[in-house]
């Protein structure tokens, strides 16, 4: 899956609007970049982010699924 988005100012993190998906990325020098993901680039009714309940990644958790254009938490993850 390929997501598309646009770079936004770091200050965006202090006032996140509802149903917004942001990716925070650091480069090799540790420079922060914030990207607002275009929700239309996410496939409908498919998990686009799975989350484990433990740092070792062994315990399954939930996932984020795009439902009618809205990011929706599902736990347990149905997919």
C-alpha positions in Angstrom: 0.0 0.0 0.0 1.2 3.5 -0.8 -0.1 6.4 1.1 0.0 10.0 -0.2 0.2 13.2 1.8 1.5 16.7 2.2 4.2 18.0 4.5 2.7 20.3 7.2 4.4 22.4 9.9 5.6 20.8 13.1 3.2 23.1 14.9 0.3 21.0 13.4 0.9 18.5 16.2 -0.4 21.0 18.8 -3.8 21.4 17.2 -4.8 18.2 15.4 -8.2 18.3 13.8 -10.7 15.3 14.0 -10.1 12.4 11.6 -6.6 13.6 10.7 -3.8 11.1 10.1 -0.3 12.4 10.6 3.0 10.6 10.1 6.0 11.9 12.1 9.3 11.0 10.3 12.9 11.7 11.2 15.7 11.5 8.7 19.3 10.3 9.3 20.2 13.6 11.0 17.1 13.5 13.3 15.3 16.3 11.5 11.5 16.0 12.1 9.0 16.1 9.3 5.2 15.9 9.7 3.1 14.6 6.9 -0.7 14.8 6.8 -1.9 11.6 5.1 -4.6 12.0 2.4 -7.4 9.8 3.7 -8.6 9.2 0.1 -5.3 7.3 -0.5 -6.2 4.7 2.0 -8.2 1.6 0.9 -11.7 1.4 2.3 -12.5 -1.4 4.8 -8.9 -2.6 5.1 -6.5 -2.3 8.0 -4.0 0.4 7.2 -2.2 0.4 10.6 -1.9 -2.6 12.9 -1.0 -2.1 16.6 0.4 -4.7 18.9 -0.3 -4.5 22.6 3.3 -5.1 23.7 6.6 -3.8 22.5 7.9 -7.3 21.5 5.1 -7.4 18.9 3.9 -10.8 20.0 0.6 -9.9 21.4 -2.0 -8.9 18.8 -3.9 -5.7 19.3 -6.2 -3.6 17.2 -5.9 -1.8 14.0 -7.1 1.3 12.2 -9.5 0.8 9.3 -10.9 3.4 6.9 -14.8 3.1 7.2 -16.8 5.4 5.0 -13.8 7.8 4.7 -13.3 7.9 8.5 -10.3 6.3 10.3 -11.9 3.8 12.8 -10.3 1.8 15.6 -11.1 -1.9 15.6 -10.1 -4.2 18.5 -9.6 -6.9 17.9 -8.5 -6.3 14.3 -10.9 -8.1 12.0 -8.3 -8.6 9.3 
